[in-house]
Amino acid sequence: MRRFAGAMLFGLGLLCVVAAAALAWLIVPGLKQYPFDLKPPDVVVTAPGATFVSARLLPNGTPEVGVEQGTLRNTTGIKPDFKAAADLTGSLDGKTLIWNVYQATDWVDQNVPINRSEGRIALDRKSGAAVAWKGQCYNDVKIDKPDTSVCEPGNISYTGQLYLFPFGTEKKTYQYFDGTLEKSLPMKYTGTETVAGLKTYVFQQNVPQQDLEVDAETLTGLTGMLAPEAKSATMNYQAARTLWVEPSTGAIVAYREQQHRELVPAGAAPITILDASFQYDKATADAVIGQTKDGRNQLLLYGRTLPIILFVAGILAAVAGLLVTRRAARPGAPPAAHRAPETEAVPQG
């Protein structure tokens, strides 16, 4: 019976050790990739006291463009395209998310739309970075007149990080996509800070002032409204971004972006057409932090806590099983032979 119990303990111990290894080497790597059904919360960033251009149509149909001040709100909504992801082949098969992204910027104080856009993007499930895909696209949606434009596949090339960082984010420089310039620029690691109880890595990107390529219709329209005496003009742009990333999940738990644009009429002083500092609103911050804490706790549970418990329990059970088995197999001392007591000789008379 002891041998059987010892064998059972030893087998249970081995099973626990194998389960710990499976969690660490098989299950957890599967958790360290973004699921196909991931639905990020809507991300809302606001910029109080912003300076910006607002274009509108007057009741008589005449367009009016002016420089305004107030609070801007930018909302980013994401809708995963499961079918498009399932239809991918080759190196993208099973490794890629397809997201439809919608953005809306509004003048909060007057409830006036400023701009709308839509896009499609492919993201690597492990690194969170954009990957080459023929269906990626971007489209500015007209809001001041009927719009029949579509998001034309292949009209943009997304690269680098946009909405996600890798699981196990490192203290290094990443490439981060600038939507205005439509290219990736370095995003440098600058330190560590705690946000809502989460240890985060801080990354910063500085975009130096530079001229923008602007379509002739837009540039001519702005110049005619804001600097009618100028015969020509250019537009410049600069930006700075700071991201706080929880490293185990790659989630961006806090965000700040500063943008500045100027219209520079020939022979005249520059006119600020955008000066804004955006950051998460409270609802977005709470949603992102809650989702991040859940993901981090799951990774810790399956990647550290359970494997350690199973490994230690397995070793203890295996050792106990060996000890019980050895004790059962040890030969015992032979029992003493039973011998009848000697009888005294009775003297014969």
C-alpha positions as CSV (number, residue, x, y, z in Angstrom):
1,M,0.0,0.0,0.0
2,R,2.9,2.4,0.8
3,R,4.5,1.7,-2.5
4,F,1.3,2.5,-4.3
5,A,0.9,5.8,-2.4
6,G,4.5,6.7,-3.0
7,A,4.1,6.1,-6.7
8,M,1.0,8.2,-6.8
9,L,2.7,11.1,-5.0
10,F,5.7,10.9,-7.4
11,G,3.5,10.8,-10.4
12,L,1.4,13.8,-9.2
13,G,4.7,15.7,-8.6
14,L,5.9,15.1,-12.1
15,L,2.5,16.1,-13.5
16,C,2.7,19.4,-11.5
17,V,6.2,20.1,-12.9
18,V,5.0,19.4,-16.4
19,A,2.0,21.6,-16.0
20,A,4.2,24.5,-14.7
21,A,6.5,24.1,-17.7
22,A,3.5,24.0,-20.1
23,L,2.1,27.2,-18.5
24,A,5.4,29.0,-18.8
25,W,6.4,27.8,-22.3
26,L,3.2,27.0,-24.1
27,I,0.2,28.9,-22.6
28,V,1.8,32.2,-21.7
29,P,3.3,32.8,-25.2
30,G,-0.2,32.4,-26.5
31,L,-1.4,35.1,-24.1
32,K,1.4,37.4,-25.3
33,Q,-0.3,38.3,-28.6
34,Y,-3.3,40.5,-29.2
35,P,-6.5,38.4,-29.7
36,F,-8.5,38.7,-32.9
37,D,-11.6,39.8,-30.9
38,L,-9.7,42.6,-29.1
39,K,-12.0,45.6,-29.1
40,P,-10.2,48.6,-27.6
41,P,-12.3,51.2,-25.9
42,D,-13.0,54.4,-27.8
43,V,-10.0,56.7,-27.1
44,V,-11.0,60.4,-26.4
45,V,-8.3,63.1,-26.1
46,T,-9.2,66.7,-25.3
47,A,-7.3,69.9,-25.8
48,P,-8.7,72.8,-23.7
49,G,-7.7,76.3,-24.8
50,A,-6.7,75.3,-28.3
51,T,-6.3,77.5,-31.3
52,F,-7.6,76.1,-34.5
53,V,-9.2,76.8,-37.9
54,S,-12.9,76.3,-38.3
55,A,-14.5,76.2,-41.7
56,R,-18.3,76.4,-42.1
57,L,-21.0,77.3,-44.6
58,L,-23.1,80.4,-44.0
59,P,-26.9,80.2,-44.6
60,N,-26.4,81.6,-48.0
61,G,-23.9,78.9,-48.9
62,T,-20.8,81.0,-48.7
63,P,-17.9,79.3,-47.0
64,E,-16.4,81.0,-44.0
65,V,-13.0,80.2,-42.5
66,G,-11.7,81.6,-39.2
67,V,-9.2,81.1,-36.5
68,E,-11.0,80.1,-33.3
69,Q,-10.2,79.3,-29.7
70,G,-11.8,76.7,-27.4
71,T,-11.7,73.0,-26.5
72,L,-11.1,70.4,-29.1
73,R,-12.1,66.8,-28.6
74,N,-10.7,64.0,-30.8
75,T,-12.4,60.6,-30.7
76,T,-10.8,57.4,-32.1
77,G,-13.0,54.4,-32.6
78,I,-11.8,51.0,-33.7
79,K,-13.8,48.2,-35.3
80,P,-11.9,44.9,-35.8
81,D,-12.4,43.3,-39.2
82,F,-12.4,39.5,-38.3
83,K,-13.3,38.3,-41.9
84,A,-10.4,40.3,-43.5
85,A,-8.0,39.0,-40.9
86,A,-9.2,35.4,-41.4
87,D,-8.7,35.8,-45.2
88,L,-5.0,36.7,-44.9
89,T,-2.5,34.3,-46.4
90,G,1.3,33.9,-46.4
91,S,3.3,35.5,-43.7
92,L,0.3,37.4,-42.3
93,D,-1.9,34.4,-41.8
94,G,-2.9,34.0,-38.1
95,K,-0.4,36.7,-37.1
96,T,-2.2,39.9,-38.0
97,L,-5.1,42.1,-36.9
98,I,-7.1,44.2,-39.3
99,W,-8.7,47.3,-37.8
100,N,-11.1,49.8,-39.3
101,V,-10.2,53.1,-37.6
102,Y,-12.6,56.1,-37.4
103,Q,-11.6,59.6,-36.1
104,A,-13.6,62.7,-35.3
105,T,-12.4,66.1,-34.1
106,D,-15.0,68.5,-32.7
107,W,-15.1,72.0,-31.3
108,V,-16.7,71.1,-28.0
109,D,-17.9,74.6,-26.9
110,Q,-19.9,75.2,-30.1
111,N,-20.7,71.5,-30.9
112,V,-19.1,72.0,-34.4
113,P,-17.3,69.3,-36.3
114,I,-13.8,70.2,-37.4
115,N,-12.8,67.1,-39.3
116,R,-13.5,63.4,-39.9
117,S,-11.3,60.6,-41.2
118,E,-11.3,56.8,-41.7
119,G,-8.6,54.3,-42.3
120,R,-7.7,50.6,-42.4
121,I,-4.6,49.1,-40.9
122,A,-2.9,45.8,-40.4
123,L,-1.1,45.2,-37.0
124,D,1.2,42.4,-35.9
125,R,-0.4,40.5,-33.1
126,K,2.8,40.3,-31.0
127,S,4.7,43.5,-31.6
128,G,1.6,45.7,-32.2
129,A,3.4,47.4,-35.1
130,A,1.9,48.1,-38.5
131,V,2.8,45.5,-41.2
132,A,2.7,45.9,-44.9
133,W,-0.7,45.0,-46.3
134,K,-2.3,45.9,-49.7
135,G,-5.6,46.9,-48.1
136,Q,-4.3,49.7,-45.8
137,C,-5.8,53.1,-46.6
138,Y,-6.6,56.6,-45.2
139,N,-9.4,59.0,-46.2
140,D,-10.3,62.5,-45.0
141,V,-14.0,62.7,-45.0
142,K,-15.5,66.0,-46.1
143,I,-17.9,67.5,-43.6
144,D,-18.8,70.8,-45.3
145,K,-20.3,69.3,-48.4
146,P,-21.6,65.9,-49.7
147,D,-18.7,63.4,-49.9
148,T,-18.5,60.3,-52.1
149,S,-14.8,59.6,-51.5
150,V,-13.7,56.2,-50.3
151,C,-10.8,54.8,-48.4
152,E,-8.7,53.7,-51.4
153,P,-6.5,50.6,-50.7
154,G,-2.8,51.3,-50.9
155,N,-2.9,55.1,-50.7
156,I,-0.8,55.1,-47.5
157,S,2.0,53.0,-46.0
158,Y,1.6,52.6,-42.2
159,T,4.8,51.7,-40.3
160,G,5.9,51.4,-36.7
161,Q,3.8,51.6,-33.6
162,L,0.4,53.4,-33.7
163,Y,-2.0,52.2,-31.1
164,L,-0.1,49.4,-29.4
165,F,3.4,48.6,-28.1
166,P,4.9,45.1,-27.9
167,F,4.2,42.6,-25.1
168,G,7.4,43.0,-23.0
169,T,8.1,46.5,-24.2
170,E,11.8,47.3,-23.8
171,K,13.7,50.4,-22.7
172,K,14.8,51.4,-26.2
173,T,13.8,53.6,-29.1
174,Y,10.8,52.6,-31.2
175,Q,9.5,53.9,-34.5
176,Y,6.1,55.7,-34.0
177,F,3.9,56.8,-36.9
178,D,3.1,60.5,-37.4
179,G,-0.2,60.8,-39.1
180,T,0.5,64.3,-40.4
181,L,3.8,63.4,-42.1
182,E,2.6,59.9,-42.9
183,K,5.8,58.3,-41.8
184,S,7.4,56.9,-38.7
185,L,9.9,58.8,-36.5
186,P,12.0,57.8,-33.5
187,M,10.1,57.5,-30.1
188,K,12.8,57.4,-27.4
189,Y,12.7,55.8,-24.0
190,T,13.3,58.5,-21.4
191,G,12.6,56.9,-18.0
192,T,10.2,55.1,-15.7
193,E,7.1,56.6,-13.9
194,T,4.1,55.2,-11.9
195,V,0.7,55.9,-13.3
196,A,-2.4,54.8,-11.3
197,G,-0.3,52.2,-9.5
198,L,1.2,50.8,-12.7
199,K,4.9,51.0,-13.4
200,T,5.3,52.5,-16.9
201,Y,8.0,53.3,-19.4
202,V,8.0,56.8,-20.7
203,F,8.6,57.5,-24.4
204,Q,9.0,60.8,-26.1
205,Q,8.9,61.9,-29.7
206,N,9.9,65.4,-30.9
207,V,9.0,66.4,-34.5
208,P,11.0,69.5,-35.4
209,Q,9.3,72.3,-37.3
210,Q,9.2,71.6,-41.0
211,D,7.2,72.6,-44.1
212,L,4.2,70.5,-45.0
213,E,3.1,69.3,-48.4
214,V,-0.4,70.6,-48.7
215,D,-2.7,70.2,-51.7
216,A,-3.1,73.4,-53.7
217,E,-6.9,73.7,-53.2
218,T,-6.5,73.7,-49.4
219,L,-3.6,76.0,-49.3
220,T,-5.2,78.5,-51.7
221,G,-8.4,78.4,-49.8
222,L,-6.8,79.1,-46.4
223,T,-4.6,81.8,-47.8
224,G,-7.5,83.5,-49.5
225,M,-9.6,83.6,-46.3
226,L,-6.8,84.3,-43.7
227,A,-4.3,86.4,-45.8
228,P,-6.1,87.6,-48.9
229,E,-3.4,90.1,-49.8
230,A,-0.7,87.3,-50.1
231,K,0.0,85.9,-53.5
232,S,1.3,82.6,-52.0
233,A,1.9,80.8,-48.7
234,T,3.4,77.8,-47.1
235,M,2.4,75.7,-44.1
236,N,4.7,74.4,-41.4
237,Y,4.2,71.8,-38.6
238,Q,5.8,70.6,-35.4
239,A,4.8,68.2,-32.7
240,A,5.8,66.6,-29.4
241,R,4.4,63.4,-28.0
242,T,4.8,61.6,-24.6
243,L,3.5,58.1,-24.0
244,W,3.4,56.1,-20.8
245,V,3.5,52.4,-21.7
246,E,2.8,49.5,-19.3
247,P,5.7,47.2,-20.4
248,S,4.2,43.7,-19.8
249,T,1.1,44.4,-21.9
250,G,2.3,47.1,-24.2
251,A,-0.7,49.3,-23.4
252,I,-0.5,53.1,-23.6
253,V,-2.0,54.1,-20.2
254,A,-1.4,57.8,-20.6
255,Y,-0.9,60.1,-23.6
256,R,0.0,63.7,-24.3
257,E,0.4,65.2,-27.8
258,Q,1.2,68.8,-28.6
259,Q,0.7,70.1,-32.2
260,H,1.5,73.4,-33.7
261,R,0.8,74.5,-37.3
262,E,1.3,77.9,-39.0
263,L,0.2,79.3,-42.3
264,V,3.1,81.5,-43.6
265,P,1.9,84.0,-46.2
266,A,4.6,85.4,-48.5
267,G,5.8,88.7,-47.1
268,A,3.6,88.5,-44.0
269,A,3.8,87.2,-40.4
270,P,2.9,83.6,-39.8
271,I,-0.7,82.8,-38.7
272,T,-1.2,80.1,-36.1
273,I,-3.8,77.7,-37.5
274,L,-3.4,75.0,-34.8
275,D,-1.9,75.1,-31.4
276,A,-3.2,72.3,-29.1
277,S,-2.2,70.0,-26.3
278,F,-4.2,66.7,-26.2
279,Q,-4.4,64.1,-23.5
280,Y,-6.8,61.3,-22.4
281,D,-10.1,62.4,-20.9
282,K,-11.0,60.7,-17.6
283,A,-13.3,58.1,-19.1
284,T,-10.6,56.9,-21.5
285,A,-7.9,56.9,-18.8
286,D,-10.1,54.8,-16.5
287,A,-11.0,52.3,-19.2
288,V,-7.5,51.9,-20.5
289,I,-6.0,51.5,-17.0
290,G,-8.7,49.0,-16.0
291,Q,-8.1,46.9,-19.1
292,T,-4.4,47.1,-18.6
293,K,-4.5,46.0,-15.0
294,D,-6.7,43.0,-16.0
295,G,-4.3,42.0,-18.7
296,R,-1.2,42.4,-16.5
297,N,-2.8,40.4,-13.7
298,Q,-3.6,37.6,-16.1
299,L,0.0,37.5,-17.4
300,L,1.3,37.4,-13.8
301,L,-1.1,34.7,-12.8
302,Y,-0.3,32.3,-15.6
303,G,3.3,33.4,-16.3
304,R,4.6,33.6,-12.7
305,T,2.3,32.7,-9.8
306,L,0.8,29.5,-11.0
307,P,4.0,28.1,-12.5
308,I,5.9,28.7,-9.3
309,I,3.2,27.2,-7.1
310,L,2.9,24.1,-9.4
311,F,6.7,23.7,-9.6
312,V,7.2,23.9,-5.9
313,A,4.2,21.6,-5.2
314,G,5.5,19.2,-7.8
315,I,9.0,18.9,-6.3
316,L,7.6,18.4,-2.8
317,A,5.2,15.7,-4.0
318,A,7.8,13.9,-6.0
319,V,10.3,13.9,-3.0
320,A,7.6,12.8,-0.7
321,G,6.7,10.0,-3.1
322,L,10.3,8.8,-3.3
323,L,10.6,8.8,0.5
324,V,7.4,6.8,1.0
325,T,8.4,4.3,-1.7
326,R,11.9,3.8,-0.2
327,R,10.5,3.2,3.2
328,A,8.1,0.6,1.9
329,A,10.9,-1.2,0.1
330,R,13.3,-1.3,3.1
331,P,13.6,-4.9,4.6
332,G,12.5,-5.1,8.2
333,A,14.1,-7.2,11.1
334,P,12.9,-10.9,11.1
335,P,10.5,-11.7,13.9
336,A,12.0,-13.7,16.9
337,A,11.3,-17.4,16.7
338,H,8.9,-18.7,19.3
339,R,10.5,-21.2,21.6
340,A,8.8,-23.2,24.4
341,P,10.3,-22.7,27.9
342,E,12.6,-25.5,29.1
343,T,11.1,-27.7,31.8
344,E,13.1,-28.4,35.0
345,A,14.3,-32.0,35.4
346,V,12.4,-33.6,38.2
347,P,14.8,-35.7,40.4
348,Q,14.0,-39.3,40.6
349,G,13.7,-40.7,44.1
